[in-house]
Amino acid sequence: MVSKIIKKTPTKTIKNNRRQQRRKKTPVKNASTAASLVAASINKSFCTCHRRLIKIFSKLARIATPKKKSPRKQGYQLLHKASEETRSGVVKALFDDNGVSVPLPPLVSSKKGTVFLDLDETLVHSKPSIPPEKYDFVIKPVIDGQKVEFFVLKRPFVGELLESLSKNFEIVVFTAGIEVYASQVLDRIDQKGLISHRLYRDSCKEVDGRFVKDLSDLGRDLKRVVIVDDNPNSYSFQPENAIPIPPFVDDLGDEELKKLIQFFDQFDEIEDMRDVVKSYASQFSQGPENLEL
């Protein structure tokens, strides 16, 4: 009996030692599991934020009218008038319930001409989120439920252009930008209320994924209409009414709007504004440096 007890004692001691070792390892195992859960949670939050940022910036990328190629590299060319067949195939954005475009209110004076001005890269340049070196003001529209900061730089002479045009012309800003963004920009650059009407993306027509500004449905005589835009796609329906302008980014020495002021000063007794516009656009197609005012 004594010998049996002696033989069993070491075995029991070994089992107890093993249990104690397992107990010591348990906290380490739990800590490792907790760390994995925390890492997984952080990774999930990061992915969620990443998807939201992609959604916001993909929306911002569609604010302005898309361009085929950079006009800085290619230069501008006079466009041929779009065919009636092409016009009938466009997708209308926001018109009345019957699909008919709604014209602008009648002009106070039939002798007045109308100047349609583009906004982005024509009157201003704006950049979202990251502040550039130069900007005049900040707007914070809510896009897709997210408040986004835009840092806006005004093109030199934009105030002077509006003042000058308002004396003899009806001013209409026609932008392919969305209203929630563009309206805030216009509130800041036109605090005197010199702009008669504002037209946004929902007044454009969409052709092959590009936003076109059709001037024929707005209740204005095309003989008395001019559109100023940096994007040739925008005026492809009425290229004969268009004054092309180089896109503006951040050159504070830019004088393109100053040239426009001088150009429009000669519109006193002109029956068809397209005749003068044609001359201006022809010079521009050879290069902006060849313009004669």
C-alpha positions, 0 to 999 in steps of 0.5 A: 500500500505504501509503495502505491501511494508513493508511485501516484504522488508524482503523477498528481503533481505533474497534472497540477503543474500543467493546469497552472500553466494553462491558467497562466496562458489564458489571459494572454490568449484573451488579450490577443483576441481583444486586440484582434477585435479592436483592429477589425473595428478600426479597419471597418471604420476606416473602410466606411470613411473611405467609401464616404470620401469616394462618394463625396469627391465623385459628386464634386467631380461632376459639378462642372461640365466635363471636357474632352481635352485640356483647352490649354494644350489643344486650343479652341476651334470654331464648332459647327452647328449641331444638327436638328437630329442631334437636338431631338435626341438629347435628354432634358434635365428639368423642364415642365411636366410636358417636357417643354423648356420654360423660357426666361421672363420677358425683357424689360427693353427689347433693344437690350441684348443678353449676355450668358456667362459661365461660372466655373473657370470663367468667372471664378475657380474653386477648389474643395477641401484643401485650401489653396495658396490664393482664395477670396472666400469659402462656401460650405454647401451640403452635398449628398448629406455632407458639408463640403468646403470650397475655396473660391478665387475670383477672376480679376475684373469680375466685379468690373465686368458685371458693372459694365455689362449691367448698363447695356445688357441683361446678365444671365449666369448659365452654369453646369454646376449644381445649384446648391454649390453655384448659388452660394458662389453667385451670392458672394460675387454679385452682392449688388444684384447685377445678375438678372437670372441664374440657370444651373445644371438642371437647365442644361441638356445632356448629350453623350454625357456632356451638359449643353446650354441650349439658348434657343428655348429661353425666349431670347432673340439669338441675334441679341444673345452672346454666351461666354464660356471656357468649354466649347461643349457648352455652346455646341448648339449655338457656336455662332453666339459664343465667345470662347475664353481661356479657363481661369485657375489662379493667375492674378495677372489674368486680363481676359475679363478686361478684354471682354469689357472693352469688347462689349463697349462697342455694342451700341448700334449693332443689329446682329451681335453674332457678326461681331462675335464671329470676328472675335471668335475667329481671332481667338481660334488663332490664339488669344494673343492675336485678339484685336480690340 
